[in-house]
C-alpha cells in the first residue's frame, strides 16, 4: 500500500517529522518514506501564520487536486473532495464540545457546532475514505464533558463506526515510553473493516465470540498483545474480568443526547461494541531534562535576574496575604509565583473568600523528564520551566532549542519561516507557543514502526 499521508492541524510538522524519522533540518530536504500529499495548518485569530510558514519553509507547499494552495485556510472552508487521495489521515485536534443536533431535513443529517474541528475531520474521512486514521488529542477527551462523561469520545466513535472503522485508543504518557516529557495524550487509531489489518485482528481474537458481551477473554488479546497500540507501546497483561463493555447506539444524535460512559485509558470498538480497560505500561527509561539542556554558552537574555527570583529567603515556600497583601514587586518574583499562597479575593457577588494553592518546585530537576509544556512556556507563568544552567549554574528559562528537544524536534526547527518568498526569523514567543501546541515526535516515530509493518502487509 502506498504510504500517502494527509496531515490536518499540522502545526510545524510533528506527525511528518515522526513518520519520516526527521532528526535534523537537513533531513527534511531528503526523500521521505511517507509521502505527505496535502496538509492544512490555520491558526484562528492570527494575522501572521507562523506555524504554517515554518512548515512551508521546511517542506514546501502542497496543492489540492485543482492545483490551488489551500493549506492555510480554515479547514472548514476547504472543499474536501479537492483534497488529494491518501491512505493515512493524521492530525492533532483540540478537545471541544462535540454535541450534535438533528438537521431540519433528512438530507442535512446531523449538525455539529460550527468551528468544532472534529466535524472537519469527519468530513474529510467521509469524502476521502482513507483506510487508516491516526489522531491525537488531550487526555481529558475520554471524560468530557463533566456533566455527561464520555459523550464527546462516544460521538467520535459513533462517527467512525458509521464510516466503517474499527477503532483503538490509548492514553500515553510520553515519559513512560522513553521521551523527555511527562505529557499525557489520547491517541486514536482507526482502520477500515475491509483492511487486511482488520481481518488479521479479528482472527486473532476469535471474532465469532466478540458479540457475546459476557466473553471478554478473547478481546483482551487485542488490548494487550495483537492490537496496534499493544505492539507499539507494550502494557502489562490485563485481566479479562476488568474489561468494561457497552454497545454504542447507531444514531449519533442519540449518542449525543444520552451516552454516558467512563472510558478507561485503553480500548477498542468493533461493530459498535466498546471494550475499555485500564492498562499499565511496560515503561522505558525517559530522557532526562539534564540530557537535553544545552551545555555550551547560553545567551544572557534567558537568565533570570536575582531580584526576579526571590523576594525573601530562598527557603520560604509559602506566602500568607489574608491579613495584608505583599508588595507588587514581591508578587512579581518566581518564588511567589511557584510558591504556595493564601490571598483574599472577592467574587462577582461581592462575597470575599480565601484563594489558596500549594507550592510546586521552583527549579526543575535535571534528573527527571520535563513537565508538560504549554503554549505559555517562557512567560511569567507557574507552568514555565526554570532550570540551572549546565555551564555556570545560574537560573534561567529554557531556550527555544531546549523546548524543541523536549518535544523531539530537531534543533532550531522553528527558527526560520518562509514569508512572501523571504526567510524571516520566527519571534521567540511564537517558537515556544508552537512547541506548546506540538505533539511528541518520538511517539510518532515509535508508532511508525507498526504502521510500516501494517502498510507492508496490506500489499
PyMOL commands that set and color helices and strands:
alter all, ss='L'
color gray80, all
select helices_A, chain A and resi 14-19+26-29+50-59+75-77+80-82+106-108+117-128+139-143+151-162+174-176+196-204+207-209+219-226+228-232+240-242+252-258+289-292+300-302+306-309+328-331+334-338+400-407+428-437+441-458
alter helices_A, ss='H'
color red, helices_A
select strands_A, chain A and resi 4-8+35-39+88-92+100-102+110-112+132-138+165-173+184-192+244-247+266-270+273-277+318-321+340-346+352-357+386-388+395-397+416-419+422-425
alter strands_A, ss='S'
color yellow, strands_A
deselect
rebuild
show_as cartoon
